[in-house]
Amino acid sequence: MRTMSKQTSYSIADLTRRKNQIIKASVGLDYDTYEHEGIGFDYENMMASTGYSFEDVQKIQQDSKVGSTPLIELHNITAYARKFSARGYGARIFLKDEAVNLSGSFKARRAAMSIHKAKQLGYEGVIAATSGNYGAAVAALAAKHGLKCIVVQECFDSNNLAQPEILEKARACEAFGAEVIQLSVGPELFYTFLDLLDKTGYFNASLYSPYGVMGIETLGYEIADTLKKETGKYPEVVLATNAGGGNLTGTARGLQKAGALDTKVYGASVNLEGLHMASDSDFNRKSFTTGHTGFGIPFAVNPDRSDVPRSAARPLRYMDGYYTVNQGSVFFITEALSVLEGLERGPAGNTSLAAAFRLARTMREDEIIVVQETEYTGAGKHHQPQLSFAKRNGIDILHGIPEQEIPGKNIVLPKSAAHISIKEVDLDRVRRSYLKRFKDTELTDADLGYLAEELNLSHERLERLLEEVRT
């Protein structure tokens, strides 16, 4: 493992100037091919350009021992939710257990595709910039297929303190043979990543490439296919924990491929409002390293803030609703899953489970809601060390009403499951934030058509939102 300070060997100006050239050489795609005149680009053509059919993806994942994970009905969690529901309400809650994948998370599906492409194109190794789960997946699949692997991880604050979850993820990456380069919080992550791509000539195993997102399509497809066979229908709702948007995007596309066109796809994120993800002082005042609003909102507003010119993760194209849940409720439902179902799983998927628990109470008993992923847990990812770390950093741990939680100040564990609550995000507010970039741009008909697809809006609603942004 290497740690690096803010003093680095690269020239930031030089890397910035050559950024597109470096990325193009490292990902095997010419993004210029998909650009339209104006603001848009050909998203579907970019997704199709990988050369892999859906059947190819299934076969590649199967050969890597990835996918085909169990879909479990949580009978006891469902019964628990019904205790607090009106008569006839309390939907059946299912869980797609992705923790049984190689490396312990759904991100093995993404990694399998990136590693296969890197091997096919003749790269010697791969690099991933990630807080951890994806790094572990890339490291595991690289080891399996004989490629070198470097994981670049934003890890420490200026006091050299790191969250136990981040350290656990680094341990997992190293266990699979990766070299882990740990950085302090700040913009050096991206520049170090570019510098390494340039110096090594390795493949950019980006979360946001078409390879990464199409790997998740099998997850959505399996959910729909399994439920159709076992229950005779598709689920009413699928919940995806949302950070960079690729998880939700790929799942929604897979549901569509399976024919589940009426299934609602909701995002769920931990509410970390008020904490800045690039702030040294805020970095360790949060208890979640992913699946939170510090990633979920900015990446929805500007998907292309990623490490490739055009991100394949476009959550607003597919999101039917978006909910936030407080940190304490996620910890509460994590423990409930363990003691009621015998499943000890990590926090990322349990963000969606907390939201699903509350939403199930508003749905009828014959309806189905699916939490589409779990992740492994371990010494640092478990909620107890996370809570202990929070206390050492001056965060108050309280029992009470979740609405009393102030991110960075306290964590409020619900007094009872009856108090688990969620807050719906105003998607039009997110869309208006997206559109602010273009409020002074003269938009063509083609631009408006692109934005309508991008924001999943009719032309009439798009025009209304644009008018609101411009006034």
TITI-229496 format. One record per residue (C-alpha): residue number from 1; residue in one letter; x, y, z. Coordinates in steps of 0.05 Angstrom, whole numbers. Each point is the difference from the previous one (the first is absolute). Last residue first. Example, Ala and Ser with C-alpha at 12.3 -4.5 7.8 and 13.67 -1.06 7.14 Angstrom:
+--------+-------+--------+--------+--------+
: lumvex : lumti :      u :      v :      w :
+--------+-------+--------+--------+--------+
:      2 :     S :    273 :    -21 :    143 :
:      1 :     A :    -27 :    -69 :     13 :
+--------+-------+--------+--------+--------+
//
This chain:
+--------+-------+--------+--------+--------+
: lumvex : lumti :      u :      v :      w :
+--------+-------+--------+--------+--------+
:    471 :     T :   -736 :    675 :   -300 :
:    470 :     R :     44 :    -47 :    -40 :
:    469 :     V :     -5 :    -59 :     46 :
:    468 :     E :    -76 :      4 :      3 :
:    467 :     E :     -5 :      5 :    -76 :
:    466 :     L :     45 :    -61 :     -7 :
:    465 :     L :    -45 :    -38 :     48 :
:    464 :     R :    -62 :     18 :    -40 :
:    463 :     E :     34 :    -18 :    -67 :
:    462 :     L :     20 :    -68 :     29 :
:    461 :     R :    -71 :    -13 :     23 :
:    460 :     E :    -27 :     13 :    -71 :
:    459 :     H :     54 :    -41 :    -33 :
:    458 :     S :    -19 :    -59 :     43 :
:    457 :     L :     52 :    -18 :     52 :
:    456 :     N :     49 :    -56 :     15 :
:    455 :     L :     56 :     48 :     17 :
:    454 :     E :     50 :    -25 :    -52 :
:    453 :     E :    -54 :    -17 :    -50 :
:    452 :     A :    -31 :     69 :      3 :
:    451 :     L :     70 :     31 :      1 :
:    450 :     Y :     19 :    -35 :    -65 :
:    449 :     G :    -64 :     23 :    -34 :
:    448 :     L :     12 :     71 :     24 :
:    447 :     D :     71 :     -2 :    -29 :
:    446 :     A :    -26 :    -26 :    -67 :
:    445 :     D :    -52 :     56 :     -2 :
:    444 :     T :     57 :     49 :     11 :
:    443 :     L :     18 :     32 :     67 :
:    442 :     E :     28 :     70 :      5 :
:    441 :     T :     40 :     -6 :     64 :
:    440 :     D :     -9 :     49 :     57 :
:    439 :     K :    -41 :    -48 :     44 :
:    438 :     F :     43 :    -59 :    -23 :
:    437 :     R :     39 :    -15 :     64 :
:    436 :     K :    -63 :     16 :     40 :
:    435 :     L :    -33 :    -61 :    -32 :
:    434 :     Y :     30 :    -51 :     47 :
:    433 :     S :    -20 :     42 :     61 :
:    432 :     R :    -71 :      3 :    -29 :
:    431 :     R :      1 :    -75 :     -8 :
:    430 :     V :     19 :     -9 :     73 :
:    429 :     R :    -57 :     46 :     21 :
:    428 :     D :    -46 :    -38 :    -46 :
:    427 :     L :     21 :    -64 :     36 :
:    426 :     D :    -25 :     26 :     67 :
:    425 :     V :     34 :    -50 :     46 :
:    424 :     E :    -49 :    -40 :     42 :
:    423 :     K :     19 :     -5 :     74 :
:    422 :     I :      0 :    -67 :     36 :
:    421 :     S :    -21 :    -21 :     69 :
:    420 :     I :     17 :    -55 :     49 :
:    419 :     H :    -41 :     18 :     61 :
:    418 :     A :    -43 :    -63 :      2 :
:    417 :     A :     66 :    -39 :      0 :
:    416 :     S :      7 :     25 :     71 :
:    415 :     K :     41 :     51 :     39 :
:    414 :     P :     34 :     16 :    -66 :
:    413 :     L :     76 :      9 :      4 :
:    412 :     V :     19 :     73 :     -7 :
:    411 :     I :     71 :     15 :    -22 :
:    410 :     N :     26 :     68 :     21 :
:    409 :     K :     37 :     63 :    -23 :
:    408 :     G :     29 :    -16 :    -68 :
:    407 :     P :    -69 :    -14 :    -29 :
:    406 :     I :    -54 :     30 :     45 :
:    405 :     E :    -48 :    -55 :     23 :
:    404 :     Q :    -65 :     24 :     33 :
:    403 :     E :    -41 :    -26 :    -59 :
:    402 :     P :     21 :    -70 :     22 :
:    401 :     I :    -40 :      5 :     65 :
:    400 :     G :     36 :    -25 :     62 :
:    399 :     H :     60 :    -39 :     24 :
:    398 :     L :     65 :     39 :     -2 :
:    397 :     I :     72 :     -8 :    -21 :
:    396 :     D :     35 :     69 :      3 :
:    395 :     I :     56 :     10 :    -50 :
:    394 :     G :     65 :     25 :     32 :
:    393 :     N :     49 :    -37 :    -45 :
:    392 :     R :      9 :    -56 :     51 :
:    391 :     K :    -75 :     -9 :      0 :
:    390 :     A :     -1 :     -8 :    -76 :
:    389 :     F :     56 :    -52 :      4 :
:    388 :     S :    -41 :    -40 :     50 :
:    387 :     L :    -61 :      4 :    -44 :
:    386 :     Q :     39 :    -26 :    -60 :
:    385 :     P :     32 :    -54 :     42 :
:    384 :     Q :    -71 :    -23 :     19 :
:    383 :     H :    -30 :      6 :    -69 :
:    382 :     H :     44 :    -53 :    -32 :
:    381 :     K :     41 :     23 :    -59 :
:    380 :     G :     65 :      2 :     39 :
:    379 :     A :      0 :    -72 :     26 :
:    378 :     G :    -37 :    -29 :    -59 :
:    377 :     T :    -64 :      5 :    -40 :
:    376 :     Y :    -17 :    -26 :    -68 :
:    375 :     E :    -47 :     40 :    -45 :
:    374 :     T :    -74 :     -5 :    -15 :
:    373 :     E :    -37 :     18 :    -63 :
:    372 :     Q :    -67 :     12 :    -35 :
:    371 :     V :    -47 :     14 :     58 :
:    370 :     V :    -65 :    -25 :    -31 :
:    369 :     I :    -71 :     22 :     15 :
:    368 :     I :    -58 :    -46 :    -15 :
:    367 :     E :    -75 :     12 :      4 :
:    366 :     D :    -51 :    -49 :     29 :
:    365 :     E :      4 :     32 :     69 :
:    364 :     R :    -18 :     69 :    -27 :
:    363 :     M :     51 :     56 :      0 :
:    362 :     T :      9 :     59 :     48 :
:    361 :     R :     34 :    -43 :     54 :
:    360 :     A :     47 :    -28 :    -53 :
:    359 :     L :     27 :     71 :     -9 :
:    358 :     R :     28 :      2 :     71 :
:    357 :     F :     35 :    -67 :     -4 :
:    356 :     A :     23 :     15 :    -71 :
:    355 :     A :     35 :     63 :     23 :
:    354 :     A :     37 :    -37 :     54 :
:    353 :     L :     16 :    -56 :    -49 :
:    352 :     S :     26 :     51 :    -51 :
:    351 :     T :     52 :     24 :     51 :
:    350 :     N :     10 :    -72 :     19 :
:    349 :     G :     31 :    -13 :    -68 :
:    348 :     A :     58 :     46 :     17 :
:    347 :     P :      7 :    -15 :     74 :
:    346 :     G :     29 :    -70 :      1 :
:    345 :     R :    -35 :    -67 :     10 :
:    344 :     E :    -11 :    -47 :     57 :
:    343 :     L :    -59 :    -44 :    -21 :
:    342 :     G :    -32 :    -43 :     54 :
:    341 :     E :    -69 :     25 :    -20 :
:    340 :     L :    -26 :     33 :     64 :
:    339 :     V :     63 :     13 :     40 :
:    338 :     S :     45 :     18 :    -59 :
:    337 :     L :    -50 :     38 :    -42 :
:    336 :     A :    -22 :     39 :     62 :
:    335 :     E :     72 :     20 :     14 :
:    334 :     T :      7 :     29 :    -69 :
:    333 :     I :    -69 :     31 :      7 :
:    332 :     F :     23 :     41 :     60 :
:    331 :     F :     66 :     21 :    -32 :
:    330 :     V :    -37 :     24 :    -61 :
:    329 :     S :    -50 :     37 :     44 :
:    328 :     G :     56 :     35 :     37 :
:    327 :     Q :     31 :     27 :    -63 :
:    326 :     N :    -63 :     36 :    -23 :
:    325 :     V :    -40 :    -20 :    -61 :
:    324 :     T :     -6 :     34 :    -67 :
:    323 :     Y :    -49 :    -16 :    -55 :
:    322 :     Y :      0 :      6 :    -76 :
:    321 :     G :    -57 :    -16 :    -48 :
:    320 :     D :    -11 :    -26 :    -71 :
:    319 :     M :     74 :      1 :    -17 :
:    318 :     Y :     19 :    -24 :    -69 :
:    317 :     R :     26 :     58 :    -41 :
:    316 :     L :     16 :     38 :     64 :
:    315 :     P :     51 :    -54 :     18 :
:    314 :     R :     47 :     10 :    -60 :
:    313 :     A :     59 :    -47 :     13 :
:    312 :     A :     34 :    -10 :    -67 :
:    311 :     S :     43 :     60 :     15 :
:    310 :     R :     26 :     42 :    -57 :
:    309 :     P :     72 :     27 :      2 :
:    308 :     V :     24 :    -54 :     49 :
:    307 :     D :     23 :      8 :     72 :
:    306 :     S :    -67 :     28 :     23 :
:    305 :     R :    -30 :     70 :      3 :
:    304 :     D :    -40 :    -22 :    -61 :
:    303 :     P :    -61 :    -18 :     41 :
:    302 :     N :    -13 :     72 :     20 :
:    301 :     V :    -63 :     10 :     41 :
:    300 :     A :     -8 :    -74 :     14 :
:    299 :     F :     74 :     -6 :     17 :
:    298 :     P :     -5 :     60 :     48 :
:    297 :     I :    -63 :    -28 :     35 :
:    296 :     G :     23 :    -72 :     10 :
:    295 :     F :     72 :     13 :     20 :
:    294 :     G :     -8 :     44 :     62 :
:    293 :     T :    -71 :    -28 :      4 :
:    292 :     H :     26 :    -67 :     25 :
:    291 :     G :     10 :    -70 :    -28 :
:    290 :     T :     74 :      2 :     13 :
:    289 :     T :     50 :     12 :     57 :
:    288 :     F :    -53 :      1 :     55 :
:    287 :     S :     12 :     22 :     72 :
:    286 :     K :     11 :     74 :    -14 :
:    285 :     R :     41 :     46 :     43 :
:    284 :     N :     64 :    -31 :    -27 :
:    283 :     F :      3 :     41 :    -64 :
:    282 :     D :    -35 :     62 :     27 :
:    281 :     S :     63 :     36 :     24 :
:    280 :     D :     41 :    -18 :    -62 :
:    279 :     S :    -57 :     22 :    -46 :
:    278 :     A :     -5 :    -36 :    -66 :
:    277 :     M :    -65 :    -36 :     19 :
:    276 :     H :    -33 :     63 :     26 :
:    275 :     L :    -48 :    -13 :     58 :
:    274 :     G :    -64 :     42 :      4 :
:    273 :     E :    -47 :    -55 :    -23 :
:    272 :     L :     27 :    -69 :     16 :
:    271 :     N :    -66 :    -36 :    -10 :
:    270 :     V :     14 :    -73 :    -17 :
:    269 :     S :    -23 :    -15 :    -70 :
:    268 :     A :    -57 :    -38 :    -33 :
:    267 :     G :    -19 :     -3 :    -73 :
:    266 :     Y :    -66 :    -25 :    -25 :
:    265 :     V :    -16 :    -42 :    -61 :
:    264 :     K :    -74 :    -11 :    -13 :
:    263 :     T :    -17 :    -65 :    -36 :
:    262 :     D :    -46 :     13 :    -60 :
:    261 :     L :     50 :    -20 :    -53 :
:    260 :     A :     20 :    -65 :     31 :
:    259 :     G :     14 :    -31 :    -68 :
:    258 :     A :     66 :    -34 :     17 :
:    257 :     K :     40 :     52 :    -40 :
:    256 :     Q :    -37 :     55 :     38 :
:    255 :     L :     19 :    -30 :     67 :
:    254 :     G :     72 :     -3 :    -25 :
:    253 :     R :      0 :     74 :    -20 :
:    252 :     A :    -27 :     19 :     69 :
:    251 :     T :     54 :    -41 :     35 :
:    250 :     G :     55 :     31 :    -42 :
:    249 :     T :    -23 :     71 :     13 :
:    248 :     L :    -13 :    -10 :     75 :
:    247 :     N :     69 :    -30 :     13 :
:    246 :     G :     35 :     49 :    -47 :
:    245 :     G :    -27 :     62 :     35 :
:    244 :     G :     62 :     25 :     35 :
:    243 :     A :    -33 :    -10 :     68 :
:    242 :     N :    -68 :    -32 :      1 :
:    241 :     T :    -24 :    -61 :     39 :
:    240 :     A :    -49 :    -34 :    -46 :
:    239 :     L :    -73 :    -15 :     17 :
:    238 :     V :    -43 :    -42 :    -46 :
:    237 :     V :    -76 :     11 :      3 :
:    236 :     E :    -62 :    -35 :    -27 :
:    235 :     P :     38 :    -64 :    -11 :
:    234 :     Y :    -13 :    -42 :    -63 :
:    233 :     K :    -53 :    -53 :      1 :
:    232 :     G :    -13 :    -75 :      3 :
:    231 :     T :     29 :     -8 :     69 :
:    230 :     E :     59 :    -47 :    -10 :
:    229 :     K :     12 :      5 :    -75 :
:    228 :     K :    -15 :     75 :     -5 :
:    227 :     L :     40 :     12 :     63 :
:    226 :     T :     61 :    -35 :    -27 :
:    225 :     D :     -2 :     36 :    -68 :
:    224 :     A :    -11 :     69 :     29 :
:    223 :     I :     56 :     -5 :     51 :
:    222 :     E :     47 :    -35 :    -49 :
:    221 :     Y :    -10 :     55 :    -52 :
:    220 :     G :     16 :     55 :     50 :
:    219 :     L :     64 :    -35 :     20 :
:    218 :     T :     19 :    -17 :    -72 :
:    217 :     E :     -3 :     74 :    -17 :
:    216 :     I :     54 :     13 :     52 :
:    215 :     G :     57 :    -21 :    -47 :
:    214 :     M :    -28 :     49 :    -50 :
:    213 :     V :     21 :     56 :     47 :
:    212 :     G :     73 :    -18 :      6 :
:    211 :     Y :     11 :    -16 :    -73 :
:    210 :     P :    -35 :     64 :    -21 :
:    209 :     S :     52 :     38 :     41 :
:    208 :     Y :    -20 :     33 :     65 :
:    207 :     L :     30 :    -46 :     52 :
:    206 :     S :     66 :      8 :    -37 :
:    205 :     A :     48 :    -58 :     -8 :
:    204 :     N :     50 :     46 :    -35 :
:    203 :     F :     47 :    -49 :    -34 :
:    202 :     Y :     74 :      6 :     15 :
:    201 :     G :     51 :     42 :    -39 :
:    200 :     T :     41 :      4 :     63 :
:    199 :     K :     24 :     72 :     -1 :
:    198 :     D :    -62 :     32 :    -31 :
:    197 :     L :    -51 :    -40 :     40 :
:    196 :     L :     40 :     14 :     63 :
:    195 :     D :      1 :     75 :    -13 :
:    194 :     L :    -74 :      1 :    -15 :
:    193 :     F :    -16 :    -35 :     66 :
:    192 :     T :     47 :     47 :     38 :
:    191 :     Y :    -36 :     58 :    -32 :
:    190 :     F :    -69 :    -27 :     19 :
:    189 :     L :     19 :    -16 :     72 :
:    188 :     E :     40 :     65 :      7 :
:    187 :     P :    -66 :     38 :      3 :
:    186 :     G :     -8 :     -6 :     76 :
:    185 :     V :     -1 :    -51 :     57 :
:    184 :     S :     66 :    -32 :     17 :
:    183 :     L :     25 :    -54 :    -45 :
:    182 :     Q :     10 :    -75 :      4 :
:    181 :     I :     32 :    -40 :    -56 :
:    180 :     V :    -20 :    -73 :      4 :
:    179 :     E :     39 :    -52 :    -40 :
:    178 :     A :    -48 :    -56 :    -14 :
:    177 :     G :     12 :    -73 :     19 :
:    176 :     F :    -70 :    -23 :     19 :
:    175 :     A :     15 :     10 :     74 :
:    174 :     E :     25 :     69 :    -17 :
:    173 :     C :    -69 :     21 :    -25 :
:    172 :     A :    -34 :    -30 :     61 :
:    171 :     R :     47 :     36 :     48 :
:    170 :     A :    -15 :     66 :    -37 :
:    169 :     K :    -74 :    -13 :     10 :
:    168 :     E :     10 :    -12 :     74 :
:    167 :     L :     40 :     65 :      5 :
:    166 :     I :    -57 :     38 :    -34 :
:    165 :     E :    -52 :    -30 :     48 :
:    164 :     P :     43 :     16 :     60 :
:    163 :     Q :      2 :     73 :    -19 :
:    162 :     A :     68 :     31 :     -9 :
:    161 :     L :     39 :     49 :     42 :
:    160 :     N :     66 :     29 :    -26 :
:    159 :     N :    -14 :     67 :     34 :
:    158 :     S :     -8 :     32 :    -69 :
:    157 :     D :    -58 :    -47 :    -16 :
:    156 :     F :     15 :    -69 :    -26 :
:    155 :     C :    -25 :    -51 :    -51 :
:    154 :     E :    -13 :     21 :    -71 :
:    153 :     Q :     19 :    -65 :    -34 :
:    152 :     V :     38 :    -16 :    -64 :
:    151 :     V :     -2 :    -75 :    -15 :
:    150 :     I :     54 :    -30 :    -44 :
:    149 :     C :     -8 :    -68 :    -33 :
:    148 :     K :     43 :    -47 :    -41 :
:    147 :     L :    -36 :    -49 :    -44 :
:    146 :     G :     -2 :    -76 :      5 :
:    145 :     H :    -74 :    -15 :    -10 :
:    144 :     K :    -18 :    -20 :     71 :
:    143 :     A :     45 :     53 :     30 :
:    142 :     A :    -32 :     54 :    -44 :
:    141 :     L :    -69 :    -25 :     21 :
:    140 :     A :     17 :      6 :     74 :
:    139 :     A :     35 :     67 :     -7 :
:    138 :     V :    -57 :     29 :    -41 :
:    137 :     A :    -50 :    -23 :     52 :
:    136 :     A :     41 :     25 :     58 :
:    135 :     G :      8 :     67 :    -34 :
:    134 :     Y :    -75 :      2 :    -13 :
:    133 :     N :    -14 :    -10 :     74 :
:    132 :     G :     55 :     50 :     20 :
:    131 :     S :     -1 :     75 :     -1 :
:    130 :     T :     14 :     -2 :    -74 :
:    129 :     A :     48 :     20 :    -55 :
:    128 :     A :     13 :    -63 :    -40 :
:    127 :     I :     62 :    -19 :    -40 :
:    126 :     V :      9 :    -61 :    -45 :
:    125 :     G :     59 :    -41 :    -24 :
:    124 :     E :     40 :    -27 :    -59 :
:    123 :     Y :    -51 :     24 :    -52 :
:    122 :     G :    -10 :    -45 :    -60 :
:    121 :     L :    -67 :     25 :    -26 :
:    120 :     Q :    -36 :    -65 :     19 :
:    119 :     K :     31 :      0 :     69 :
:    118 :     A :    -22 :     71 :     13 :
:    117 :     K :    -70 :    -16 :    -26 :
:    116 :     H :     -6 :    -62 :     44 :
:    115 :     I :     25 :     40 :     60 :
:    114 :     S :    -50 :     55 :    -12 :
:    113 :     M :    -58 :    -49 :     -9 :
:    112 :     A :     15 :    -41 :     62 :
:    111 :     A :     10 :     64 :     40 :
:    110 :     R :    -71 :     24 :    -13 :
:    109 :     R :    -31 :    -66 :     24 :
:    108 :     A :     50 :     -3 :     58 :
:    107 :     K :    -31 :     66 :     20 :
:    106 :     F :    -60 :    -38 :     27 :
:    105 :     S :     39 :    -14 :     63 :
:    104 :     G :     41 :    -52 :     37 :
:    103 :     S :     65 :     -8 :    -37 :
:    102 :     L :    -28 :    -58 :    -43 :
:    101 :     N :    -74 :      6 :      7 :
:    100 :     V :    -36 :    -26 :     62 :
:     99 :     A :    -10 :     71 :     26 :
:     98 :     E :    -47 :     12 :    -59 :
:     97 :     D :    -59 :    -26 :     39 :
:     96 :     K :    -60 :     28 :    -38 :
:     95 :     L :    -48 :     15 :     57 :
:     94 :     F :    -76 :     -7 :     -2 :
:     93 :     I :    -52 :     38 :     42 :
:     92 :     R :    -73 :    -20 :     -6 :
:     91 :     A :    -43 :     62 :      6 :
:     90 :     G :    -30 :     23 :     66 :
:     89 :     Y :    -72 :     21 :     -5 :
:     88 :     G :    -65 :    -39 :      9 :
:     87 :     R :    -13 :     29 :     69 :
:     86 :     A :     41 :     63 :     10 :
:     85 :     S :     75 :    -10 :     10 :
:     84 :     F :     44 :      1 :     63 :
:     83 :     K :     -2 :    -75 :     14 :
:     82 :     R :      2 :    -10 :    -76 :
:     81 :     A :     72 :     24 :     -1 :
:     80 :     Y :     21 :    -55 :     48 :
:     79 :     A :    -37 :    -53 :    -41 :
:     78 :     T :     39 :     24 :    -61 :
:     77 :     I :     66 :     -3 :     39 :
:     76 :     N :    -17 :    -71 :     21 :
:     75 :     H :    -19 :    -24 :    -70 :
:     74 :     L :     60 :     31 :    -34 :
:     73 :     E :     -9 :    -32 :    -68 :
:     72 :     I :     68 :    -17 :    -27 :
:     71 :     L :     24 :      9 :    -72 :
:     70 :     P :     63 :    -42 :     -6 :
:     69 :     T :     58 :     20 :    -44 :
:     68 :     S :      5 :    -20 :    -74 :
:     67 :     G :     59 :     49 :     -6 :
:     66 :     V :     75 :    -10 :      1 :
:     65 :     K :     40 :    -65 :     -4 :
:     64 :     S :     47 :     31 :    -52 :
:     63 :     D :    -26 :    -47 :    -55 :
:     62 :     Q :    -71 :     19 :     19 :
:     61 :     Q :     17 :     74 :     -5 :
:     60 :     I :     28 :     -8 :    -70 :
:     59 :     K :    -60 :    -43 :    -20 :
:     58 :     Q :    -52 :     50 :     25 :
:     57 :     V :     36 :     57 :    -33 :
:     56 :     D :      3 :    -37 :    -66 :
:     55 :     E :    -75 :    -14 :      5 :
:     54 :     F :    -13 :     75 :      8 :
:     53 :     S :     40 :     10 :    -64 :
:     52 :     Y :     71 :     27 :      5 :
:     51 :     G :     30 :     44 :    -55 :
:     50 :     T :     13 :     57 :     48 :
:     49 :     S :    -34 :     48 :    -49 :
:     48 :     A :    -71 :    -15 :     25 :
:     47 :     M :      7 :     45 :     61 :
:     46 :     M :     30 :     56 :    -41 :
:     45 :     N :    -55 :     -8 :    -52 :
:     44 :     E :    -51 :      6 :     55 :
:     43 :     Y :     30 :     64 :     27 :
:     42 :     D :      9 :     37 :    -65 :
:     41 :     F :     24 :     67 :     24 :
:     40 :     G :    -31 :     67 :     16 :
:     39 :     I :     23 :     71 :     13 :
:     38 :     G :      5 :     28 :    -70 :
:     37 :     E :     23 :    -40 :    -60 :
:     36 :     H :     -4 :    -71 :     23 :
:     35 :     E :     56 :    -39 :     34 :
:     34 :     Y :      1 :    -76 :     -7 :
:     33 :     T :     64 :     -8 :    -41 :
:     32 :     D :     37 :     50 :     45 :
:     31 :     Y :     -3 :    -53 :     55 :
:     30 :     D :     52 :    -43 :    -35 :
:     29 :     L :     -2 :    -62 :     44 :
:     28 :     G :     56 :    -47 :     23 :
:     27 :     V :      2 :     26 :     71 :
:     26 :     S :     72 :     20 :     12 :
:     25 :     A :     21 :     32 :    -65 :
:     24 :     K :    -63 :     43 :     -2 :
:     23 :     I :     10 :     20 :     73 :
:     22 :     I :     72 :     22 :    -12 :
:     21 :     Q :    -18 :     40 :    -63 :
:     20 :     N :    -59 :     33 :     35 :
:     19 :     K :     43 :     21 :     59 :
:     18 :     R :     59 :     26 :    -40 :
:     17 :     R :     -7 :     74 :     20 :
:     16 :     T :    -22 :    -18 :     70 :
:     15 :     L :     59 :    -47 :      8 :
:     14 :     D :     48 :     54 :    -22 :
:     13 :     A :    -29 :     53 :     46 :
:     12 :     I :      0 :    -49 :     59 :
:     11 :     S :     73 :    -16 :    -10 :
:     10 :     Y :     12 :    -67 :     33 :
:      9 :     S :     45 :    -21 :     56 :
:      8 :     T :    -47 :     13 :     58 :
:      7 :     Q :      1 :     41 :     63 :
:      6 :     K :    -71 :     -6 :     27 :
:      5 :     S :     21 :    -61 :     39 :
:      4 :     M :      5 :    -71 :    -25 :
:      3 :     T :     -9 :    -65 :     37 :
:      2 :     R :     25 :    -64 :    -30 :
:      1 :     M :    -25 :    -70 :     16 :
+--------+-------+--------+--------+--------+
//
